[in-house]
């Protein structure tokens, strides 16, 4: 919708073109999208991932996953411990108790 609105707006400048985009993916540069703000409206609900998906966000996700896999160890338990510890912001003593529950070495806690 956004690209079609842009094309029609440029092709028929006398027409009152309005584009209404719902959760559309990123298809324009920031400068181009700012130039279209008078006739294209985009609506995003909550944390919908499609409108936020871009090459840059995928590269950031890839780097985050590489870091996570490198830091968390090879077992599923140690990875679960790392995610839980980060999500809940556990201090060292609680993380060590959780490590014993998950049967993960306390060095990983």
C-alpha contacts under 8 A as a table, 3 or more apart, distances in Angstrom:
res1	aa1	res2	aa2	distance
1	X	4	X	5.11
1	X	5	X	5.95
1	X	19	X	6.35
1	X	20	X	7.10
1	X	21	X	5.98
1	X	24	X	7.97
2	X	5	X	5.15
2	X	6	X	6.24
2	X	19	X	6.25
2	X	20	X	7.62
2	X	21	X	6.46
2	X	24	X	7.96
2	X	27	X	7.76
2	X	40	X	6.60
3	X	6	X	5.00
3	X	7	X	6.16
3	X	27	X	7.40
4	X	7	X	5.07
4	X	8	X	6.05
5	X	8	X	5.18
5	X	9	X	5.88
5	X	17	X	6.68
5	X	18	X	6.77
5	X	19	X	5.40
5	X	39	X	7.94
5	X	40	X	7.09
6	X	9	X	5.13
6	X	10	X	6.24
6	X	36	X	7.25
7	X	10	X	5.29
7	X	11	X	5.97
8	X	11	X	4.93
8	X	12	X	5.70
8	X	13	X	7.82
8	X	17	X	7.09
9	X	12	X	5.43
9	X	13	X	5.42
9	X	15	X	7.26
9	X	16	X	7.87
9	X	17	X	5.86
10	X	13	X	5.68
12	X	15	X	5.64
13	X	16	X	7.66
17	X	39	X	6.50
18	X	39	X	4.79
18	X	40	X	5.76
18	X	41	X	7.82
19	X	39	X	6.15
19	X	40	X	4.44
19	X	41	X	6.08
20	X	40	X	5.97
20	X	41	X	4.95
20	X	42	X	5.95
20	X	43	X	7.71
21	X	24	X	5.92
21	X	40	X	7.42
21	X	41	X	6.08
21	X	42	X	4.56
21	X	43	X	6.12
22	X	42	X	5.89
22	X	43	X	4.91
22	X	44	X	6.24
23	X	42	X	7.12
23	X	43	X	5.95
23	X	44	X	4.92
23	X	45	X	7.21
23	X	48	X	7.19
23	X	50	X	6.53
23	X	51	X	5.41
24	X	42	X	7.42
24	X	50	X	6.73
24	X	51	X	5.32
25	X	50	X	5.36
25	X	51	X	4.33
25	X	52	X	7.04
25	X	53	X	6.68
26	X	51	X	5.83
26	X	52	X	7.02
26	X	53	X	6.79
26	X	54	X	6.42
28	X	32	X	6.05
28	X	33	X	5.96
29	X	32	X	5.26
29	X	33	X	6.15
30	X	33	X	5.12
30	X	34	X	6.13
31	X	34	X	5.15
31	X	35	X	6.38
32	X	35	X	5.10
32	X	36	X	6.55
33	X	36	X	5.11
33	X	37	X	6.35
34	X	37	X	5.29
35	X	38	X	7.54
36	X	39	X	5.81
36	X	40	X	5.82
37	X	40	X	5.40
37	X	41	X	6.79
38	X	41	X	7.98
44	X	47	X	7.86
44	X	48	X	6.76
44	X	51	X	7.09
45	X	48	X	6.05
48	X	51	X	6.62
48	X	52	X	7.31
49	X	52	X	5.21
49	X	53	X	5.98
50	X	53	X	5.19
52	X	57	X	7.61
53	X	57	X	6.07
53	X	58	X	7.07
54	X	57	X	5.19
54	X	58	X	6.24
55	X	58	X	5.18
55	X	59	X	6.24
56	X	59	X	5.13
56	X	60	X	6.21
57	X	60	X	5.04
57	X	61	X	6.14
58	X	61	X	4.99
58	X	62	X	6.15
59	X	62	X	5.02
59	X	63	X	6.30
60	X	63	X	5.17
60	X	64	X	6.14
61	X	64	X	5.04
61	X	65	X	6.09
62	X	65	X	5.17
62	X	66	X	6.20
63	X	66	X	5.09
63	X	67	X	6.22
64	X	67	X	5.14
64	X	68	X	6.08
65	X	68	X	4.94
65	X	69	X	6.02
66	X	69	X	5.26
66	X	70	X	6.08
67	X	70	X	5.12
67	X	71	X	6.01
68	X	71	X	5.24
68	X	72	X	5.74
69	X	72	X	5.45
69	X	73	X	6.50
69	X	74	X	7.42
69	X	79	X	7.85
70	X	73	X	6.34
72	X	78	X	5.90
72	X	79	X	5.02
72	X	82	X	6.17
72	X	108	X	7.60
73	X	78	X	6.10
73	X	79	X	6.62
74	X	78	X	7.25
74	X	79	X	7.48
75	X	78	X	5.39
75	X	79	X	6.44
76	X	79	X	5.11
76	X	80	X	6.07
77	X	80	X	5.02
77	X	81	X	6.10
77	X	102	X	6.00
77	X	103	X	7.48
77	X	104	X	6.59
78	X	81	X	4.96
78	X	82	X	6.24
78	X	99	X	7.93
78	X	102	X	7.67
78	X	104	X	5.89
78	X	108	X	7.12
79	X	82	X	5.10
79	X	83	X	6.28
80	X	83	X	5.23
80	X	84	X	6.05
81	X	84	X	5.15
81	X	85	X	5.92
81	X	95	X	7.95
81	X	98	X	7.26
81	X	99	X	6.64
81	X	102	X	7.18
81	X	104	X	7.98
81	X	109	X	7.46
82	X	85	X	5.11
82	X	86	X	6.11
82	X	109	X	7.62
83	X	86	X	5.24
83	X	87	X	5.96
84	X	87	X	5.14
84	X	88	X	6.02
85	X	88	X	5.52
85	X	89	X	5.58
85	X	90	X	5.18
85	X	95	X	6.37
86	X	89	X	5.05
86	X	90	X	7.01
90	X	94	X	5.91
90	X	95	X	5.79
91	X	94	X	5.57
91	X	95	X	6.07
92	X	95	X	5.00
92	X	96	X	6.11
92	X	109	X	7.01
93	X	96	X	5.18
93	X	97	X	6.37
94	X	97	X	5.08
94	X	98	X	6.16
95	X	98	X	5.00
95	X	99	X	6.02
95	X	109	X	5.30
96	X	99	X	4.84
96	X	100	X	6.33
96	X	106	X	5.72
96	X	109	X	5.26
97	X	100	X	5.28
97	X	101	X	6.40
98	X	101	X	4.93
98	X	102	X	6.17
98	X	109	X	7.92
99	X	102	X	5.05
99	X	103	X	5.79
99	X	104	X	4.94
99	X	105	X	6.59
99	X	106	X	5.97
99	X	108	X	7.68
99	X	109	X	5.85
100	X	103	X	4.69
100	X	104	X	6.00
100	X	105	X	7.35
100	X	106	X	7.13
101	X	104	X	7.74
104	X	108	X	7.04
104	X	109	X	7.81
105	X	108	X	5.76
105	X	109	X	7.22
106	X	109	X	5.03
